[in-house]
Amino acid sequence: MAAVEDSDPIAAKAPALSRGAWLGLLTTAAGYALTVLVFYPGYSTIDARYVYADAMAWRFGDWQSPAMAVLWRVIDPIAPGAASIFLLTATLYWLTFGMLALLAGRRSPWLGFATPLVALMPPAFFFLGMVWRDVLFAVIWLTAAVLAFFAADRTERLRAPMQVVALLLIAFGVLLRPNAVLAAPILAAYAIWPMRFDLKRTAIAFIPALLLFSAFIPFVYYNVLRAERQNPQHSILVFDLGGITHFAGANQFPAAWSADETTLLTSKCYDPVRWDSYWHVAPCPFVMRRLERPGDTIFGTPRLVEAWWHAIAAHPFAYLSHRATFMWQFLARSNLVLPVWDWLNPASSYGHSPYFTPILALHDALQPTPLFRPGLWLVLAVAVGLFAWPARTTRAGAFDITVSACATVYVMSFAVLGVAADFRYAYWCVLATLAGGVAATLARRHDLANAPSGGQESGVSSSASASAPRM
């Protein structure tokens, strides 16, 4: 078992909660109350309504996460409908920031108080009322990371169960968002070894963990939950074939089109914002109608996969142009943040709530700004990770570097797997950056406090170091 770093000030257990920790916990409780006041009972998005219908019918497909449907069915009696998932998400969110505030308050009273205030920042706070699997996924992964951070200096009897829970939460996050499989090994390695970040150890563990998580998804989906195969991965193929067709100027779909349809495919059908233009957005729904034609179905069959491979091999630069255009749209341009169109309906009571209306007005003012560009949060994630790199042998530094790296890999996975550019797909990066920023501040304060000065090191006293538990 790894030993606690003697120089890590957070590792020294305080006999009682500090003033900063108490301030942090009180602010956390106020944040939770504000969340319930503003967002209750939560807003069930279009995607969530499909998940809820599957949950109530106990009938699952793999287009939306069947794991989310099972969870919803289990907790629904607590508060039927959107309220159950909303309360779970909000509770985990504030519990997580409360734990982070407790850790921060040990070292700095002002940071313990400020940590829950960070959780109220618009990009993070705005989504707490939205029932989306991307929101639930991000909050669950943040909970897993902070739980491992919190557990690191506990006795083995307390630490091991918390690490197991963290690993289970990471695995559940992968079931919610299968493209997270590329980032999951980084977070899992941290949950197992939370005391310091070791690049070599993480790299060695990456491939076995990736294979394990990759096998875990189909096992749970199809062997345990018996989910119907709806081929959601083929939406990526359709999007890519449409993009290559657009940039190559020639049809790449394994289907024949009229002259007018071919012209549309090479000119107007392609939209880097989302693949839906080939599905149900005029003037190009004819694409999916043809690909799903009864008796001659192409979608979900090897024919579409073969056409995809052939198109990439024949037009690699068109494929790269398409993917670069999509990522530029996703990272740098204005995209959908909240599903505001539903609230324009006069019958919508949620959108006219006196507590929610100010949030919606603030959303409208901030949505066009860089604050709601995933590219900004990607840059910030990298920056806070680099900022904490010198303190990677401390608990706080390891936490920050891990969540920053994990968020970076997750966002960049959309360069190959993305089919829509909504801001919500970067929500994990937002939460990881905010929590990582708190940890980075802790890590660098420790780093500076222990810098040599006149032959002496300031910071933690030898008695405090001696009292740190060995693990």
C-alpha angles and dihedrals in degrees: 000000000000119000122235111254108254090215095055107102095196090061092067107092116227115220091229139011113284124231090256091053092051091049090050093050093048091049089048091053090050090050091052092050090049091050092054091045094051103037109025125158089019129234119269108214123210092262091049092053090060090050092049092050090052090048094052092046092043087228118127138199128182097233089086119027112280088198090064090049091054092048091049092050091051097049098033095095089063092065114349120231126003093345094074096056091039093054091046092050095045093046094051091044095054094037088056095048088045090057090047091050090050091054093044092047091059089065104029128015093205092050091049089054094043097049096077089045088059087057089061094060110127102249092050100036096043094068100050093093094049118097099215126137089230090061094046090046094052094047092048092051091047089051090051093050096046091044090056089046091050093047098049098093097037125108115274091255091059099032100055097057091048090051091051091051090049091053091048090051091050090051091048089051089056089053089053094047112020093188086065087075089094093058099036097083091061092054093042092053089053092050089056096042107026100155097079141357114250113183095196093050092048091049092051092050094045102083097043090047092047091053091047094051091043091056092043094063099059091038092058096036099048108017100038105027097026091222119187113251106241095163101234090170088067089068085072090054093050091048092048094046089050091049094048090047090053097047096037093046092226134093114264099174116107090241139083119246136190118255091258092049092049090052090052091048093054096042123018107017098070114092118169090203094074144339091240090097087081093047115043109342118103134277097021112046086113087084097066092035088061095041091052097040110146111247093020104046117170102170110090094017134105088253091073092046091051091049090050093052091046093049093051092047092048097042110024094155092051089052092049091047090052094048093045090050091051094048092049088052091047099045106031112023135071113271140165113300108167123014092250096163092075092057092056088074108102089220091061107106093181096062092050097050109131089225096048099041094076089053090051091049090050089048091054091051097046102035095086093048128093088256087081097047115104088213091067092052091046090054091046091050091054091045096052090046092053090044090058096041095099088057096048091124091064127080094244093047092049091050094049096046092047098050091042093051092043092051092047093052091045095052093044091052086073088069086077104018105034122113100167134038102213115145092235090075088069095050093106088055090053094052093042091051094049094046091041090052090057091049092045090055090051092047095050093044087056091045092052093042090057097044113122114262122178092338092306131096119224124204127063116029120238090248091055090048091049091053093055109112121244117235 
